[in-house]
Amino acid sequence: MRRGATALGLGMLAVLHGCGEPAGGPPPAAADVKPALETYLIAHQRQYCSSSVTLDRLAVTRVGDFDRSMGGWPVYAEFAATCHKPGNTVTWHDSGKSNVSAAFVRKSRSGAWEAYQPEILRQGEAMMNQQMGEMLKKMQVH
């Protein structure tokens, strides 16, 4: 009986450990995460563009150490993305901010790398966009 309880306890511990926070480890290679970052940046910029978005430049400059609070590795990159609207083209770029991560990466359940924006950063961006919208509404052009 004691043996069964020990085995059950060890089994539960293994399940809990497997379902917990992702483990750290050495950072992935820049080349391995670049496709995931490209997909993420295009999708992210598409939120602000009603037409097509192209990624004109992308160079992963480094992948930082695992950040447990964010659940992944920060990826730093130089990039430029363009929104192609009829009669109006807008380009977003990294503004040379090499100390700001473009996204975080983690392994998906399928084993592929996926880039994402942690929820706390997504909430901050949403709040900032809302405040900027409110300020623009208050401005009057004469």
Backbone torsions as a table, in degrees:
resi	resn	phi	psi	omega
1	MET	NA	-44.8	-179.2
2	ARG	-63.1	-36.9	179.7
3	ARG	-64.2	-41.0	179.0
4	GLY	-65.2	-41.4	179.5
5	ALA	-66.0	-38.6	177.9
6	THR	-64.9	-43.9	179.3
7	ALA	-63.8	-41.2	178.8
8	LEU	-63.8	-43.7	178.7
9	GLY	-62.3	-43.1	178.3
10	LEU	-66.2	-37.9	177.7
11	GLY	-63.8	-42.8	178.9
12	MET	-65.6	-39.2	178.2
13	LEU	-62.3	-42.0	178.7
14	ALA	-64.1	-40.9	178.7
15	VAL	-65.3	-46.4	179.7
16	LEU	-61.9	-40.4	179.4
17	HIS	-64.9	-40.3	179.7
18	GLY	-68.5	-26.2	-178.4
19	CYS	-95.8	-1.5	-176.7
20	GLY	-78.0	-161.4	179.8
21	GLU	-64.5	150.5	178.9
22	PRO	-63.3	147.6	179.5
23	ALA	-80.0	154.1	178.4
24	GLY	-78.6	-127.8	-178.5
25	GLY	116.4	-176.4	-179.3
26	PRO	-68.0	148.9	179.3
27	PRO	-64.1	148.3	176.0
28	PRO	-70.6	161.9	177.7
29	ALA	-71.9	145.4	179.8
30	ALA	-55.5	-41.8	-179.2
31	ALA	-63.5	-31.8	-179.3
32	ASP	-71.4	-32.2	-175.9
33	VAL	-97.3	-10.3	-176.8
34	LYS	-58.1	-45.6	178.9
35	PRO	-60.7	-38.9	179.1
36	ALA	-67.5	-39.4	179.1
37	LEU	-66.3	-39.8	178.3
38	GLU	-60.1	-47.8	178.9
39	THR	-60.3	-44.5	-179.5
40	TYR	-63.3	-48.2	-176.5
41	LEU	-62.7	-40.6	178.2
42	ILE	-64.3	-46.6	179.4
43	ALA	-63.4	-40.2	-179.2
44	HIS	-64.4	-45.7	-178.8
45	GLN	-71.3	-26.5	178.8
46	ARG	-63.4	-23.0	176.3
47	GLN	-60.3	-27.5	-175.1
48	TYR	-106.7	6.1	-175.3
49	CYS	-134.2	124.1	-179.2
50	SER	-83.1	-5.0	178.2
51	SER	-115.5	-154.3	-177.0
52	SER	-81.9	153.0	178.6
53	VAL	-123.9	134.8	173.3
54	THR	-120.9	148.7	175.2
55	LEU	-98.7	107.4	-173.9
56	ASP	-81.3	-30.0	-177.6
57	ARG	-150.5	135.9	174.1
58	LEU	-150.8	119.2	175.3
59	ALA	-133.7	113.8	176.7
60	VAL	-74.4	117.6	-177.0
61	THR	-86.1	-33.4	176.0
62	ARG	-171.1	161.6	172.8
63	VAL	-117.8	123.7	-177.1
64	GLY	-79.0	-179.1	178.1
65	ASP	-71.7	153.5	179.6
66	PHE	-56.7	133.1	178.5
67	ASP	-113.1	103.4	-175.6
68	ARG	-59.4	-37.8	-177.8
69	SER	-67.5	-25.8	179.0
70	MET	-99.4	-13.1	175.4
71	GLY	79.9	19.5	179.8
72	GLY	-173.5	-168.6	-179.5
73	TRP	-101.0	130.4	175.8
74	PRO	-72.6	139.8	178.8
75	VAL	-115.1	125.4	179.6
76	TYR	-103.9	132.8	-175.0
77	ALA	-150.6	154.6	169.8
78	GLU	-101.8	129.4	-177.0
79	PHE	-151.9	162.3	172.5
80	ALA	-144.7	130.3	177.9
81	ALA	-125.1	144.0	-177.9
82	THR	-123.1	134.7	173.9
83	CYS	-96.3	121.3	-177.4
84	HIS	-103.4	95.7	174.5
85	LYS	-103.9	147.4	176.7
86	PRO	-57.8	121.1	178.6
87	GLY	80.2	-0.4	-177.5
88	ASN	-153.9	121.8	177.9
89	THR	-121.0	130.0	-179.8
90	VAL	-122.6	132.9	178.6
91	THR	-115.3	129.9	173.7
92	TRP	-104.2	143.8	176.4
93	HIS	-145.1	171.9	-174.4
94	ASP	-74.0	-8.3	179.8
95	SER	57.4	24.7	177.4
96	GLY	69.6	20.2	-178.3
97	LYS	-88.1	79.5	-175.9
98	SER	-72.4	-10.3	-179.3
99	ASN	-98.6	6.2	179.0
100	VAL	-112.6	129.3	-178.3
101	SER	-74.1	143.9	177.7
102	ALA	-79.5	-31.5	-179.8
103	ALA	-171.1	-179.9	172.5
104	PHE	-116.6	154.5	177.1
105	VAL	-125.2	151.8	175.5
106	ARG	-151.8	165.1	175.8
107	LYS	-81.9	133.4	175.9
108	SER	-80.6	173.6	178.8
109	ARG	-61.8	-27.8	179.6
110	SER	-80.7	-7.7	179.1
111	GLY	96.5	-4.7	178.3
112	ALA	-84.0	156.5	176.0
113	TRP	-78.1	139.8	174.8
114	GLU	-131.0	138.7	177.4
115	ALA	-99.3	146.2	-177.2
116	TYR	-156.9	167.2	174.6
117	GLN	-111.2	120.4	179.6
118	PRO	-56.9	148.2	-175.6
119	GLU	-54.1	-41.7	-177.9
120	ILE	-63.2	-36.5	178.1
121	LEU	-74.0	-36.6	178.1
122	ARG	-62.8	-41.9	178.8
123	GLN	-64.7	-41.6	178.1
124	GLY	-62.7	-41.7	178.8
125	GLU	-65.2	-42.0	179.2
126	ALA	-62.3	-42.6	179.7
127	MET	-65.1	-42.2	179.2
128	MET	-64.2	-42.5	178.5
129	ASN	-63.3	-39.3	178.5
130	GLN	-64.1	-46.0	179.7
131	GLN	-63.5	-39.2	178.4
132	MET	-64.6	-41.5	177.7
133	GLY	-61.5	-41.9	178.5
134	GLU	-64.9	-40.3	178.6
135	MET	-65.3	-40.6	180.0
136	LEU	-66.0	-34.8	177.7
137	LYS	-65.2	-33.2	-178.5
138	LYS	-76.8	-21.1	-179.0
139	MET	-75.2	140.0	176.6
140	GLN	-119.7	135.4	178.8
141	VAL	-97.5	127.6	-179.7
142	HIS	-106.2	NA	NA
